[in-house]
Every structure is written in structure tokens, then in C-alpha cells.
Amino acid sequence: MSEIPKINTKQTKNNIVKFIQNKVSKANVDGLVIGLSGGIDSTLAAYLACEAVGSDKVFGIIMPSSTTPTEDKLHGTDIAQKLGIQYKEIAIDSILNEFLIVSQIKGDIKPIGNLKARIRMSIIYYFANSKNYLVCGTGNKSENLIGYFTKYGDGACDIEPIGDLYKTNVYELSKYLNIPQELIDKPPRAGLWNNQTDEDEIGMTYELLDKILYSFTEKNQISKKIANELSIDVDEVEMIIKKVQTNEHKTKLPESPKKTIL
């Protein structure tokens, strides 16, 4: 079957905490900056960062736009206060509008959504540089594998503490750490445009996505076998496999051709 194995939550938490501590020490920096979206991924990453280096060495940034659900902004603030970290709220609409006025882009939501993600990451890196901190990423394995992030936007970071956790694992570890249930139950969404949800955009639930990804990337199963085991159409499996293959470039450094030596 294509069920994802349960993780050892205690050991996984300890491994991630040690990973963060080692990376911070090796880079000779003073702490971590993290973008707080109010979602479960950034919340889990913030919890782990605080346990690793202490709340006094974690700085959170909340960056709402006109399409950010009010609930998400409030959750970001609540988590920062609950963890006892310093944080700052910076609305990005005025910055975004400067781009849109110059470029005269109208109505095409995806480039605008990507632009929002890149504006946010520029802000995060500004504070990281000014504080001598690393940028703590918030991407999970499910999204990274299918390229469900903006290149040089929310995909840009110095470390990716939950990058080996499928979304299913994110929920497991979040429950273990007693993260508020309302964040676990809330529909995952990036808030890059109105009424957006991750699962609508991906085209299936994270539960199903994770089973397909696990079967394809870790069990090396072919699409027909995956579809049969999950009792779904093979086209759904192949859609996800295509995302994995075509978006692989997002997780790699830009490639260069080899030079010729005389």
C-alpha cells in the first residue's frame, strides 16, 4: 500500500533542533529570521527555531497584503507573542503597487502572486543581513517536490528545517508540539490572491498528494501501480509526476555550460 510511514516525532524534533543549532553555529551567526504567515508550516518552523536557539534569537516578520486573510495575520501575531519572539509587521501593498504602476500589469494574478513572495523574501533578507541572522525557511517536502513555491521568493532561505517532512508529517509533528489545533485545522493557503487555497490550486488534498509522492519518489513505483493502489485515475498520478519532473530546476542552482580548455 501507499500509506506514508508514521514518523518518530520525538526523534524527528530532536534531529531538526540539532540541525538548526549546527547550521547557526557553523555560519557564525547570531540567530534566525522567519516569515510568519499564520499557517502551520511557518508556525512549526518557528516553534523548532525557538527550541533550537532560544526565543531571544528568533525574529519574526508578518507581511500582509490586501489578499491576506485577517485570520492569518492575527495567527501570525498570536504565534509570535506565544513564543515570546520579537516581531515586526510590514504591509507590502505599497511596495507591490510601485511595481504594478511601472509595469502596468493588470489582472494576471500569478505574476503578481510571485512578486508578492519575492518582495517578502527581500524584506526577510534585509533583516537577516542587518542582524547577522540566517533566514529560516518554512517549506515542506510535499511543496518542494512539486515546485509549489516561488523561486527566489518563499523558496529562498538559508536553511529548510522542515524540508524533509511531507505535509502529513508536518501535522504529526505539530500535534506532538501542541501547536494550537485551530492552526492545524485551518485550510493551507498562501494568501497570494483572494479565496486561494493550496489544495484547490494543486488539484487534490495533501493527504492524496503525499501518498503519490511517497510512492513515486521513495518506493519508485510507476504511475499505473500507484493509481491502482490508491484507486484513482492514472492521469492524477501523472499530473503530479510531471510537476516533480518539470519543477526540479527550482531546487537547484542555475546551471552553466562547461567551458572548453585549449
N, C-alpha and C positions, 0 to 999 in steps of 0.2 A: 504493500500500500504506500501511498504518497504522504502519509502523515509526517509532520516535522517532529523530530525528537524533542522532548522537553529539555530545557537547559537546567544545569545545576545553578540555581540563582545565586546562592551564597558564593560559590567559587567564581562564577562569572563576574559578580560585583567586585570581588577582591582582585581579580585579574585586571579589570578595567581601571580600578583605582591605582593599582601598581603601575599600569601602563601610563596613566596620566602623570603620576609622580616622576617616573623615569624620564618622560619626554620634557617635562618642565625643568628638571634638573639638568638634563643633557644640553638643553638650549640656553641654560643660564639666564632664564627669565624670572620675573617676579610674580607671575600669576596668569590668569586666563580671562579673556573677554568672550562673552557668549551672547548671541542674539536670542531674546526671549519672545517667541511668537505667541505664547499661550497654549501651544499644542503639547502633546505628550512627548514627542521626541526631544524638543528643546528643554522641556521640564526634566526629563530623565537625565539628559546630559548635564544639566545644571546641578541636580542632586549629586551626581557622581563627581563632578568637578569640585563641589564644596567638600565632599568627604575626602577627596584626594589632597587638596591643597589648603583647605580652610576657607570659610565664608569671607574672611577679610581679604582674600587674594583672588576673589572672583568678582568680575564687574559685568553686570547685565545691561543690555540695551534693548529697549522696546521701541519699535519703529513703525507705528501705524500709518496707514494711508486711508483715503476715503472709502476703500473697499474692505478694510479690516473690520470684521465683526466686533462690536463693542465688547462682547463677552470675551473674545480672545485678548484684547488689550487689558481688560480687568484681570484675567487669569495670569497674564504675564507679570503684572504688578503684584498680584497676590503671592505668586511663587517667589518673586524677588524678596518680598517682605517676610515671607515664611522662612526662607533660607537665611535671612539676615545679611544679604549681599548689597553692596552699593549698586545703584542702577540709575539710568537716565532714560527719559522718554524723548524721542526726537521724531516728530511727524515729518514724513518725506514728501508730501504733496507739493510743497513749494519748489523743492528741488526737481521733482518729476516734471512739473509744469514748465520749468525753464527749458528742459529738453524738448518737450512737446511743442512749445511755441516756435522754437528754432527749426525743428524737423517737420512741423506741420503734419504729424501723424494723427490720423483720426480713425477711430472705430476698430482698429486692428488690435484685439486685446492681448494676443500672445506676445508680440514685441514689447508692449507696454508692461505686461507682467514680468517679462525677463528683465526689463530695465529697472523695475522696482527692486527686484532681487539683487541686481548689481549695484544699485545705489545703496542699499542696505549693507552690502558687504564692504563697500568703500568706507562707509561710516565706521563699521566694526574695526576695519584695519587701521583707520586713523587713530582710534582709541587704543588699539593694541600697540601700535608703534609709539604713541605718546607715553604709555605706561610701562613699556618693556614687558608686555604680556604676549602670550600666544593666543591665537584665535581657536576656540574650541568649536569644532563642527557639530552639527546635530543630525546628520544624515544616517539613515539606517540601511541595512543591506538590501532590502527589497527595492527601495528607491534608487540606490546606487547601481544595482544590476540592470535595471531597465532605463536608466538615464532620466529618472523623474526628478530632475533638479535643473537649475540654470547654471550652465557652465560659467565659471568666474563670477557666479552670484552666490546662491546658497550652497553651491558645491565647492566654494573656495574656503579653505581653512588650513590650519597648521597641523591639527590632529583631529581624528574622527573616532572618538571613544566608543560610539555605539554602531560603528560601521560594519561590524560582523554580526549584528543582530537583525534577523528578519523582523518585520513589524510584529509578527506573532510573539517573538521573543521580547520585544520592547514592552508589550503588555504584561508578559510574565514577570519581567524584572521590575516594572513599575509597581505591580501589585506587591511584590516582595518588599519593596522600599516604602510601602504605604503612601504612595503618591495619591492625592485626592481622587476618589472614584469618578467625580464629575469630569475630570480631565481624561480619564481612561475611557469613559463612555462617550465623550464628545466626538462627532464625526471629524476625521482628519481633514484639514483644509489649509491651503496656503494663503487664502485671502488676497490673491493677486487680481481677482475680478469678482464682481458681485455673484453671490449664490454658487460659488465654486466649491466643490468637494473633491478630494483626491480620488475616491473610488469611482465617482462619475467620470472623471477625466481619464483615469486608467482604463475603465471599462469593465471592472469587476471588483469584488471585495478583496481586501488584503488577505483574508483567510485563503481564498482560492488562489490568488496570485502567489502567495508563499509556497503553497503546495506544488504549483507548477515550477517555480524557480528551484525549489529544493530537488525535485525530481530531475530537472534538466541539468542543473549545474553541479549537483553533488552526487546524484545517482546515475548520471549520464544516460538517462532514458530518452528514447526517441519520442516524437510528438504523438504518434498513434498509441503507444503504450501508456503515456501519461493521460491522454484523453480517455482511454478505456478504463483506467484505474479510477479516474475522477468522475466518470460518467458525464463528460462534457463533449462538446463538439471539438474536433481536432483544429478547426480554424481559430478557436480561442487560444489554444496552446501555441499554435504557430504565430499568432499575433504577439504573444509575449516573447517567444524565442527571437522573433525579428527585432523587437525592441532591445533585447540584450545584445544582439549582434551589431545593430546599426548605431547604438549609442555607446559602444565600447570606448570610442575616442574620448568621451567625456571624462573618463577616469585616468587618462594617460597624458604624459607631457606631449606637447606638439612635436610631431615627427619631422625629421630633416633627411634629405637625401645624402648618401655617402659621397664624400669628395674623392677625386681621383688623384693618386700620388704619381708624380713623374719618376 
